[in-house]
Amino acid sequence: MQFQLRDYRINLGEMGEWVTEWTSKVRPLRERFGFEVVGAWTIAEEHRFVWILSHLDFATADRRYYESAERREIEPDPARHIAHATQNFMEPTP
């Protein structure tokens, strides 16, 4: 299983809209593509949305997700709320 930490800086004043769109559109579609959303958190004072996503074959599933008609049909694109994003794979510690 591969785990990825996604850390987004959300545009000022748009956290509510982002969370609504992520919850209703992004998360369910990710799950349909076989991803597990381990958890999601907000850090309000920093305008951050942090989530952990996992999949057995992350790269293949991620490509299929972004190339899918379902993802392209999400309008408006929820990514418009993201000012900055970092994505890091995580390794378990023994």
C-alpha positions in Angstrom: 0.0 0.0 0.0 1.3 3.5 -0.9 0.3 6.5 1.2 0.4 10.1 0.0 0.2 13.2 2.2 -1.5 16.1 0.4 -1.2 19.5 1.9 -3.1 22.4 0.3 -3.1 26.1 1.0 -6.6 27.2 0.2 -7.4 30.6 -1.1 -8.4 33.1 1.6 -12.1 32.9 2.3 -12.7 29.7 0.2 -12.2 26.9 2.8 -15.9 26.3 3.2 -16.5 26.0 -0.6 -13.4 23.8 -1.0 -14.5 21.4 1.8 -18.0 21.2 0.4 -16.8 20.4 -3.1 -14.1 18.0 -1.9 -16.6 16.1 0.2 -19.3 15.9 -2.4 -17.2 15.5 -5.6 -13.5 14.7 -5.1 -13.6 12.2 -2.3 -16.4 10.0 -3.7 -14.7 9.9 -7.1 -11.3 9.1 -5.6 -13.0 6.2 -3.7 -14.7 5.0 -6.9 -11.2 4.7 -8.4 -10.1 2.5 -5.5 -8.4 5.1 -3.3 -8.8 5.1 0.4 -9.1 8.4 2.1 -7.3 7.8 5.4 -8.3 11.1 6.8 -8.7 14.8 6.1 -8.1 17.8 8.4 -8.2 21.6 8.2 -5.8 24.0 9.9 -8.0 27.1 9.9 -5.5 29.7 11.0 -3.2 28.7 8.1 -5.9 28.1 5.5 -4.6 24.6 5.1 -6.4 21.4 4.1 -4.4 18.2 4.7 -5.4 14.7 3.7 -3.9 11.3 3.4 -4.7 9.1 0.4 -3.7 5.5 -0.2 -3.8 2.9 -3.0 -2.0 -0.3 -3.9 -0.9 1.1 -7.3 -1.0 4.8 -6.7 0.6 6.1 -10.0 -1.7 4.0 -12.3 -4.8 4.8 -10.3 -3.9 8.5 -10.1 -3.4 8.7 -13.9 -6.7 7.0 -14.5 -8.5 9.3 -12.1 -7.2 12.5 -13.8 -7.8 11.1 -17.3 -11.3 10.0 -16.5 -14.3 11.7 -18.0 -15.8 11.8 -14.5 -13.0 14.0 -13.3 -13.0 16.2 -16.4 -16.8 16.7 -15.9 -16.4 18.2 -12.4 -17.3 21.8 -13.0 -16.3 24.2 -11.8 -12.9 22.5 -11.1 -12.5 22.3 -7.3 -8.7 22.9 -7.8 -9.5 26.6 -8.4 -9.6 27.0 -4.6 -6.0 25.7 -4.1 -3.4 28.4 -3.9 -0.5 26.0 -3.3 -0.2 22.2 -3.0 2.4 19.7 -2.0 2.2 16.0 -2.3 4.6 13.6 -0.7 4.6 9.8 -0.5 5.2 8.5 3.0 7.2 5.5 4.1 6.1 3.6 7.3 8.5 3.5 10.1 9.2 0.2 11.9 
